[in-house]
Each structure stands twice: as structure tokens, then as C-alpha cells.
Amino acid sequence: MNYAEAIRLAHAELLREDESVFLIGQGVWSPWYAGASLKDLDKEFGKDRVIDTPVSENATTGAAVGAALAGMRPIVFHPRMDFMLLAVDPIVNQAANWSYMFDGQVGCPVVIRATINRGGEQGAQHSQALQAFFAHVPGLKVVMPSRPYDVKGLLRASVYDGNPVMFIDERWCYEVEDEVPEEAYEVPIGSAAIRREGKDVTIVGASYMAIQAEEAAIELAELGIDAEVIDLRSIKPWDEETVLNSVRKTGRAVVADTGWRSFGISAEIAATISEKAFADLKAPVSRVALPDCPAPVSGVQEKAYYHDKSDIVAAAKRLCA
């Protein structure tokens, strides 16, 4: 099944087996907002457990956080990550801090599902990938699956983690297909996947950039460059051990991120590699990330603004020259 269908299946399984799970957010009854990822869940489980809300991100997220503190396991759906910024207070000030404030006696098991929408000439207010913002906050976990198998397993792991988890999906991944088991399973938060083994250069990515990294590795192989591809799957915590072991083997690293270059995920991973595997590097760490400017509206400019496999290929070729 594809990525969106796997999200839908994961939600259905959780709603079916656990009465404490419910879904709340904007457009959860609408295929226009959520695509196939939530199709007909309201018809299957009722509108008291699949709750469509007014356009009030702060109130909706606050209600979910309160329900989590009372023992429920809510999933909050934000169809555009950009407007989730209106809910920063309940996410950052409340959910992230609650367990620490009360010495772990009361957890906040809320999943905040944020969808990245990019391209299509939507402009700067509808195109932002803000994972680095939330990964910076202690108390929040952040996952970014790239494949249908991982989407299903990571959503279950997020719901039962016991902590607030930011579950970020990317619409550009919705048509990616994979084999997905019908039975329930979890993918551990904080565990990366080695998608392809190689000896010349390590390529690290998550979500859409992990897909692009795999495609780049195929092109690099035709050029005689053997790339190892690591799909992070989780941004915080991230699998530092797997990445460092790979870089120590290859001696070169390209870090690809869907967010901006400055102060982002690529900067954090590059800094860690430079700090802990410097002696093994044969070349400086290279980063592929968005330029430090808002997303354009023009389709022509979008082609220059957004990165893909060609940028990863170019970065790897420079390192291996």
C-alpha cells in the first residue's frame, strides 16, 4: 500500500483496539485536508472519536493535551504544519514540560501529527518544514518516517510512548509504496534504517530526503561511487550510533534535510559527526538543505528552491573527487 493508506490503516487499528485513542483536528472528515490518510474514519468509528474542529489550532491542541493528562491517548491532526505555530503554547509550554514539572508522576501521551505541504506554488505560509524548531525543545520527540511500513509502525510507537511525540508526515511521500503487514507492530523511536550499504560516502536523510537519497545512490553507483544510505526515521532522538559507525567506515558524509540550512537538522548532525568522528573524515561534511529564505510562489523558482536527488548526487561527487 502507499504511504497515505498506511497512515489510515494505523489510525484504524489504534481506534479499533483502544478506547482511550481518539483523533481530533481540522478537516479530519474531509478528503481534501487529509487525503486518503484519514478516509472515512469518522464513518467507521463515529464523530465522537474522530472529531472535526473549528479553525482554532491553539484550542484544539490544548484540548488534546488536557485529555492526555487525564489518561486519554489523543492524536491531533494539523493539515498544514505552518499553522500549527498557533499551538506552540500547549505544545512547548505544556506538553513538553509537564512530566518534568511533576517528577514523571503524570505523563502527557499526546501525538501531534503535522503534515508538510510543499510545492504547487503555495507560497511561504503553506510550505514550511519546521521539524528543527520542535526538535530543539526538551521533552518533545520528533519522528519523520519516509516509507509506509515505518509510518504504520511509528504511529503506534508514538501513541504508546507515553511522551508528547511530533509525528511529521510529508505529502510528497504519500504515493510511495511499500509492503505493510496487516498485523500490529511498532518501529522503535530513535532507530535509523540502513537502506543501502556502501563504502565511499554516507548519505543521511529523513522523510522525503531519505527517498531522494536512495534514488541518488542508484545514480552514484552508475558513476562508480558506492553510497551508504541511512534513513533516520526519528529526528529526536536520532540514531547517532548508526550514523557515526557508517561515517567511520566511509570517511565522507552528506546530510540532506527538508528544512532550512542554518541552525537546522543538517547542522546538528554535521556538528556531531565533526565532533565525534573527525579523525575518520576524509573530507568536510556536506549539507543539502533549503536556502535561508521563504519558499517562493513561482513554479520556476520552486524548481531552484527545493532540493532533490540531483543535489545529493552533486554533493557526493564533490566529496569523492
N, C-alpha and C positions, 0 to 999 in steps of 0.2 A: 504494500500500500504506500501511498505518498505521505509526505510529512504532515500535511493538514489532517488527513484521515487518521493518522496515528495519534495526533493530539485529541481528536474527537473520541477515539477508542479509549484512550487513557482516562479522559473525563468520565465516560460512561461506566467504565469498570469501577472507578472510585465512588461515584454516586450510587451505583447499584449495591455495593458491598458495605458501605459505611454511612450510617445515618448522620454522622457528625460532619460529613463533607457537604458543602453547598457551593454554588457558583453565583457570583454577583458581579455586575458591571454594566457598562454601556453596550448596547447592541447585542446582548447575548441571545436574543431571539431573532436577530437579523443576519441572514447570509451575506449581506453587503458589508457588515462590520467585521465579522469573524470568518467569512468564507466557509469552507467545509469543516473548519476546525471545531465548530460547536453546533453543527447542523442538527436541528430537531431535538436537541437535548431537552428543551422545555416541554415538548410533546411527550417525550418518554418518561420524564421524571417530575413533571409538574412545575408550575411557575412559582411555587413556594420554595423550591430548592434551586431553581435556575431563575435568578431574579434580575430582571432588566431594570436599570435605574435611570433617573433623570441625569442630565449632564451636570454632574457635580462630583468631580474626581475626589475632592477632599472628603466630602461627607460619605461617599461610597466606601472609600478605603478606610476611613475612620470606623465605620460600622463593622467592616470585616475584621479590623484589628480588635475591636471590642468583643466581637463574637469569638475570636481566637482566645482571648484572655479568659473568656467564660467557658472554654472547653470544646468549642467547635473547631473544625478544620476548613476554613473558607479558602476559596480560590477567587481572587479579584482579577477581573479582566479589564485591561486598558487597551483598547484597539489601536491607539497611537501612543507610543512611548513619550512623545513630546509633551502631551497634555497631562501625563502623569506627574509632571513637575508641580502641578497644582495640589498634589497629595504628598508633597515632601514632608510636611509636618507629621502626619500619622506614621509615615514610613520611617523617617530618620529620627525624629524626637521620641516617638512612642515605641513602635515595634522593635526597632533595633536595640533600644536601651532597656526594655522592660525587664528582661531576665537578669541583667546585670544589676539593675536598681533594687531588685528583690532577691538577690543572692541565689538565683536559679530556682527559687521556690515556685514561681509562676512563669511558664514559658509563653511564647506567642507564635503558635504554629500556623502562620498565615502564608499563603503563596500568592505573590503578586506577579501576575502574568502580564508582561509588557511586550507589545508587538512593534517591531521596527518596520516602518513603511518607507521605502526609498524609491527614487526614480519616478518616471511618469510625469515629470515637470510639476511636482507637488510643492517645491519651494522649501525654504529653510524651516518653516514652522511645522512641517509634516514629514521630515526626513532625517531626524536626528537619532544617532545611536549613542545612548548615554550610559552605557554599562560602566565606564570608568568612574563616573560620578558616584554611583551606588556602591561599586566595589571599594571605594575609598572609605566607606562608613563601617566602623567596627560594629559587629552584631548582625550584619546582613550577609547572607550568602547569595552568590550570583552564578547562575548556570546559563549556558548558551549552546544547546545541542544543535548539531548540523544534520543529523540523519533521523529518519523515522524511528528506528529501533531505539535510539538514545532519547528521543522526545518522550516516548511512552514510558521508558524506564526511569528517566529523570523526573518526570512529573510525579510519579508515585513516590520516589525517594524524597522529593521536595515536600509533599503533603505530610509524610510521616517523619520528617527530620526533627520536628519539634522546635525549630527556629524559623524566623522570617526568611523566606527564600525569594529572591527575584528570579523569576523564570522568564527568560527573554527568548522569544522566537522571532524569526526573520521571514518576512513574506517572500523574499527571493528564494527561500528554501522550500516553499510549500509544494512544489511539484517534484522534488527529489523523491525517488522511490527506493525502497529497501524491504527486506524480509522482516516481518514483525510477528513474533509469536502471539497466539491468541491468549495464552495463559498470562497471569500476572507475574511481573518480575520487576526488579529495581536495578538501575545503573547507579553505582556509588557516586555521590557528590565528591568532587575533588580528585577524580581519577581520569586521566587522559587516555586516549586510544592511539596507538601507533598504527596509522592507516597504511603505511608503506615503509619498508625498511630500506636504508641506503647508507652509503659510506662517505659521500662527498660533501653534503650540506644538509642541515636540519631546517625544515620549514615548519613553523609553529603557527597555528591559526585556530579560530573558533567560529562556529556558526557558518555564515556564507563564505568567509575567507578560508575555512577548512576545506570546503568543497572546491574552491578555486585552487587551493594548494595541491590537492590531489590531481587536478587537471594539469597544473603547471608541472608536476613531477613527471607526468607522461611525456610532455613536450621536452623536458630537460633530458629524459632518458634517450630521446632521439638525437640529442646533441652530445651524448656521452657523459652526462652528469647524473650521478646516482643520488637522488634526493630521498631523505627520510622525512616522512610527513607525520606530524603529531597534531591530532585534533584535541584541543584542551577540554572541550565539553563543559568544564567548570572554570569560571574566571576567578571566583573566590569561594573557597580555597582553590588554588590551581596546583597542578601536579608538578611541582618543582623538580622532584627527583627524576621523573621520566624525561623531562626536558634537558636537565643538566647531564644525565647519562648519555643522551643522544649527542649533545654538543661536544662532550668529551671524546666521543667516538669520531665524529665528522670534522670537528675543528672549525666549523662555519655555521652561522645561524641567520635565517631570515624570519622575522616575526611580522605576521600580517594581521591587521586589525580592521574592523569595520568602522572604528571611531577616528577621532582626530589624532594627529601625530603628537602634539605637545601634551605632556602630563597624562598620557593615556595608558592603556593596557600594554601596548607595544613598548613604551618607555619603561614600565615596571619590569617586564620580562627581560628586556635588553640589559637593564641595570643589574638584575640578579645574575644573569649569565656572565656579565663582565666582572661582577664581584666574586663569584664563586667558581668560575671556570676560565678565568683569564689566561692561566698558563697553558690551557689546551687550545686556545683560539689561534687559528692561522690567518684570520682576517677580522676586522671590526664587525660587530653585529650590525646587520642591515634591517631597516624597518620599512614596511609598506603600510601606510595609513593615510587617512584623508588629509588634505591640506588644511591649514588653520584658517578656514573661512567658512561662512554658512553655505549650505547647499544652494546651487543656482536653480533657476526656474527653467531656463532654456535647455531643451533636449540636447543640443550640440555641446553646450557647456557641461552637461551632466556626463557625457562620454569622457571628458577630460578629468572631471572631478572624482568620479567613482573608480576605484581600482578593481582589477580582475587578475586572471591568471597571467596575463602578459606582463604585468608589473612585477609579479613574483618571479617569473622566468628571468626578466631583466636583472633583478636584484641578485638572484642566484648566479647568473652568468658573470656578473661583476666580481662576486666573491671568489669564484672558481677560476678566474682568468689567470 
